[in-house]
């Protein structure tokens, strides 16, 4: 009886709402609007209190984080594919496995806060507001890219996001930055995405102390589970509030993992085992963790997630198509913006007969 | 000593370029050797003491910028900084020891006048100073960073070359640190030895995206510094430290600009072009006077002023007129900026040199 009724309702509703019948049926049945989850307690350094150990996740937020993480995951895998097909050249550092870090970070800060990072930046580019299209087109070096095709993987910028930087800071630079930030109480959160390897060197072989959250010395620190988007969100909120209340800088270490190698030219298995990667994938994958949580607490159903997957896949495929078919920037632009407001001067190209004009 | 070595080197370079005739005549006369050595060192071949000697030659009082005041180089710098902080509410000055006035007194009185938020000390970290300066400039404020001696600029080399110079280009003009100016005392001072005498302009000349400027006098320094601060590209301003007290001139009190990337022909001539920058300009002026008096050689003296981007046209125009070029600088000979000038001139005016 109930089944017949349900079927009738679904027929009616599907005609009205023009959504897949199953979805409408589910929507009218059982889901909750939000749920409380326990998250891992953060290790604290020089802090009396830390972020909360429970948090409330709304259905809307959950689906949003899932969509963002899935988009980043698929975008990185598409970039991998494009690189192997030689549409993307040069350097490409992928962040699949670390999606919870960028999505959780964005969830914990305001869009008007400023973010800067190093080269493993595609995820952050997306969360800070760049479209997948502009990211993939930038990777393939086309004029539809966010840096007009001139920047590539490591030089993507958008308002309130200062890259994407190819050159990385050394320990001395960080020490000086810590000193100045602490001295002048600058509201700065220093985040270390600890994916356990520096290129091909395991952290234990490169660092005298791998408790990176303590390396700020006189700056307080948190160590956060970087595979759990809710943990990252709460920790980021806590760190941002700490800075906003003028207490000075704070260090945050996100314990995370990258599935790919350091870059596309690194197979990623010469310094770690496939077993290790597989372990992390099956036990702590951030997307899987969020999905399981939401399904188990009835915030959403597997079908909804599958739908989101389909939509994301389509978005990525469209973006990849655009990235491959968009024309490259005109060669004249190679010399632009070296200086500002200077009279245009000639820049020599790769041979003495090739000249570009430097306009600004 | 460096000055004369460079001068000799410059002459050798010219000879190698193939202009044999005139030089043979001069060398044959034996006067050239006499010209090169200071008068106190004649005779004894073994132990010749070469002393870095010059006399500062002030320019005539400028009339077109209003009231002037007698200032030495560091006072002219203070005046420029004072004008900048008064005009631009976002301007800040920072560096080691700038708060009390600086080790060369270039920032005396500014902290009292403008407050400790605008004139402040940094910790001892050149890399941090420039990195911090880049960050301030990116937010849109005007950052005037002081590196205490040009010899100490090398820890900041990465920040300057890899970050500051490329900020605009790599972000496709979305961001820039154009309002950054880095000032540093530069050049030999007599007792500076290894780490208080260096002239590193050639290292930075190799880096597109920044501007490098060296003034020769208080009037030039104030105008050039104001131009650097207002320029929308990151600039490095080297101040010849030996001129801080020794150079005294009438300098306008109000702000004014001396254009960047324009060399100045200080003295017109017809026989040979002499190019220099900073303190060496005064040595070259003396050389020009001696050459005129003792050899009847009419020298055209050019102060390059901006090292990068340098004024190729003025120098080439002069060489086309005179047919000979001599470049003199304090920095080491190999890879010094004279090599860039001489190779560009030889490429641009092959028939002349």
Interface residues (C-beta under 8 A of the other chain):
Chain A: X147 X148 X150 X151 X155 X157 X158 X162 X163 X166 X167 X172 X173 X176 X177 X179 X180 X183 X336 X337 X338 X339 X340 X341 X342 X345 X347 X360
Chain B: X122 X123 X125 X127 X128 X131 X132 X138 X155 X158 X162 X163 X168 X169 X170 X171 X172 X173 X174 X175 X176 X178 X208 X209 X211 X231 X232 X233 X261 X309
